[in-house]
C-alpha cells in the first residue's frame, strides 16, 4: 500500500450548510505522486466523500485523476477526513 500524506488542507466550508464542498486537499501518494485539489464533500446525511480533480469540458465535468483501487480511494478519504477533523478541533 502506498503511503498517503495530506500535504495541505484548504477549508472551504460555508457555515450552516449540511451538504456540499467542505474543502480542498493536496494529497501525496508515496514519494512520487502529488494530487492537488482533491475535494472533500459532505452529503446531506452527514457522511463524507472525496472527488478527484476535474476539468470542465463543455457542459460535462471529467475527472483528470482516477483511483482504480477502491481500497486506496477509501484510504485517501480517511486521511483527508482525519486532517479536516483535526483542523476543526484547533478552531
Secondary structure, DSSP 8 states (H G I E B T S, - for coil): ---EEEEEEEE---TT-SSEEEEEEEEEETTTEEEEEEEEEE-TTS-EEEE--EEEETTEEEES-----HHHHHHHHHHHHHHHHHHHHH-
